[in-house]
Amino acid sequence: MCMKENLIHYRICVCNINYHMVWSVKYRRKILKPEIEEYLQELVQQIAENKGFTVHLFECGEGDHVHCFVSAPPKLSITAIVKYLKGITGRKLFERFPEIRNQLWKGELWNHSYYVETIGSVSEENIRRYIEHQSKSY
């Protein structure tokens, strides 16, 4: 089993931490038109660069939700990453496209919840087998 693919080297650790994140527009309003989506993608990449994580893939689905494939160092929690992405993009999108406020209430762009799952290059079964065989080598 090879666990050396896609490793990121930091000063004190080596890791491969990946997430698939999804969040939606409040009330599932279909406001993510091509112009807004393009600006949103630029914002997401800027935020990632400034905060120290990487967005490998970004897509808007059906005009009302966002998918991101993200790699991050262990010092950044998923909660912090989502907070950065939703908080900053919400504020900046309202500034640049004030007309979208008319389709939403209470000045909120994004739904409060989000979906996240960890993505690994090695299955749980392979990890278990690898760990179990460590003690049998001596």
Backbone torsions as a table, in degrees:
resi	resn	phi	psi	omega
1	MET	NA	127.0	-178.2
2	CYS	-107.5	121.6	179.0
3	MET	-113.5	26.6	-175.9
4	LYS	-97.7	-3.9	-179.3
5	GLU	-75.2	143.3	173.1
6	ASN	59.7	28.3	179.9
7	LEU	-77.8	141.2	176.1
8	ILE	-110.4	127.7	-177.5
9	HIS	-99.8	119.8	174.6
10	TYR	-110.5	179.1	-176.7
11	ARG	-60.7	-42.0	-175.8
12	ILE	-117.8	4.4	179.3
13	CYS	-155.1	164.8	172.9
14	VAL	-125.7	131.8	-175.5
15	CYS	-150.9	169.9	174.9
16	ASN	-146.9	83.9	-176.0
17	ILE	-113.3	116.0	-175.7
18	ASN	-128.5	145.5	-179.9
19	TYR	-132.6	146.2	166.4
20	HIS	-108.0	120.1	-177.4
21	MET	-119.6	143.7	176.4
22	VAL	-138.4	133.1	171.5
23	TRP	-142.7	157.6	-172.9
24	SER	-122.7	160.9	174.5
25	VAL	-69.9	143.5	177.9
26	LYS	-54.2	135.3	180.0
27	TYR	62.3	14.3	-179.2
28	ARG	53.8	33.3	176.3
29	ARG	-65.9	136.1	-177.6
30	LYS	-88.2	72.8	-175.7
31	ILE	-104.7	-6.5	-176.0
32	LEU	-83.1	71.5	177.7
33	LYS	-71.9	165.1	-176.1
34	PRO	-51.9	-42.3	-179.9
35	GLU	-64.8	-42.7	179.0
36	ILE	-68.1	-42.5	179.4
37	GLU	-60.5	-42.3	179.9
38	GLU	-62.1	-45.9	179.0
39	TYR	-66.0	-40.2	178.8
40	LEU	-60.8	-42.1	179.4
41	GLN	-63.6	-41.4	176.5
42	GLU	-60.7	-45.3	179.2
43	LEU	-60.0	-46.2	-178.3
44	VAL	-60.1	-43.0	178.7
45	GLN	-65.7	-40.1	178.0
46	GLN	-63.4	-45.2	-179.8
47	ILE	-60.9	-46.6	-179.5
48	ALA	-59.1	-45.0	179.9
49	GLU	-63.3	-43.4	-178.9
50	ASN	-69.0	-32.8	-174.8
51	LYS	-97.8	-6.5	172.8
52	GLY	92.6	28.4	172.7
53	PHE	-131.8	174.5	-175.7
54	THR	-123.5	133.0	173.5
55	VAL	-104.4	109.0	-178.3
56	HIS	-80.7	-40.3	-179.7
57	LEU	-134.7	142.9	177.8
58	PHE	-143.1	129.5	177.1
59	GLU	-147.9	143.9	171.2
60	CYS	-98.9	134.7	-179.6
61	GLY	-108.9	128.3	173.6
62	GLU	53.3	20.4	177.4
63	GLY	74.1	4.4	-175.8
64	ASP	-134.6	2.9	176.2
65	HIS	-152.8	165.4	-174.0
66	VAL	-125.9	139.2	172.7
67	HIS	-117.2	135.3	175.2
68	CYS	-134.5	140.4	170.3
69	PHE	-110.8	114.9	-169.2
70	VAL	-124.4	141.0	169.0
71	SER	-113.2	138.4	-176.3
72	ALA	-145.3	153.5	174.6
73	PRO	-74.6	160.3	-177.3
74	PRO	-65.7	-19.0	179.7
75	LYS	-72.6	-15.6	178.9
76	LEU	-100.6	119.4	177.4
77	SER	-77.9	156.9	177.6
78	ILE	-63.4	-34.3	177.9
79	THR	-61.5	-43.0	178.9
80	ALA	-64.9	-42.2	-179.6
81	ILE	-62.0	-47.5	179.5
82	VAL	-63.5	-41.0	178.4
83	LYS	-59.5	-45.8	177.6
84	TYR	-60.2	-50.4	-174.5
85	LEU	-65.0	-48.7	-177.8
86	LYS	-72.9	-42.1	-176.9
87	GLY	-65.5	-51.4	-176.5
88	ILE	-70.1	-43.7	-179.4
89	THR	-65.5	-38.0	178.6
90	GLY	-59.8	-47.2	-179.8
91	ARG	-64.0	-46.5	-176.8
92	LYS	-68.8	-37.1	178.1
93	LEU	-66.4	-39.2	176.6
94	PHE	-65.1	-36.3	177.8
95	GLU	-65.5	-44.3	-175.4
96	ARG	-81.7	-33.2	-177.7
97	PHE	-125.6	71.0	-175.6
98	PRO	-61.8	-21.6	-179.3
99	GLU	-64.9	-21.2	-179.2
100	ILE	-72.2	-18.7	176.4
101	ARG	-60.2	-31.4	-178.2
102	ASN	-64.0	-22.7	-179.0
103	GLN	-94.0	-2.6	-177.1
104	LEU	-126.6	163.3	177.8
105	TRP	-116.7	158.9	173.5
106	LYS	61.8	17.9	174.7
107	GLY	64.7	27.1	179.7
108	GLU	-117.0	130.6	179.7
109	LEU	-88.3	-45.4	-173.2
110	TRP	-101.7	146.1	171.1
111	ASN	-59.6	149.0	-178.1
112	HIS	-66.6	-29.7	-175.1
113	SER	-91.1	170.9	174.9
114	TYR	-155.5	163.7	176.1
115	TYR	-113.2	139.8	175.7
116	VAL	-146.0	142.5	171.8
117	GLU	-140.7	148.4	176.9
118	THR	-82.7	146.2	-179.5
119	ILE	-120.4	126.4	179.3
120	GLY	-123.1	157.8	176.9
121	SER	-89.4	-7.7	-179.1
122	VAL	-127.1	136.5	-177.8
123	SER	-72.8	159.7	177.1
124	GLU	-58.8	-40.5	-179.5
125	GLU	-60.5	-43.8	179.0
126	ASN	-65.4	-38.1	177.8
127	ILE	-63.5	-46.8	179.4
128	ARG	-58.3	-47.3	-179.9
129	ARG	-61.3	-43.5	179.7
130	TYR	-60.1	-47.1	-179.0
131	ILE	-67.2	-43.0	-179.7
132	GLU	-60.9	-33.4	-178.3
133	HIS	-83.0	-6.1	179.3
134	GLN	-66.1	-41.2	-177.2
135	SER	-75.5	-15.9	-176.1
136	LYS	-89.9	4.7	-175.7
137	SER	-87.6	-6.4	178.5
138	TYR	-132.8	NA	NA
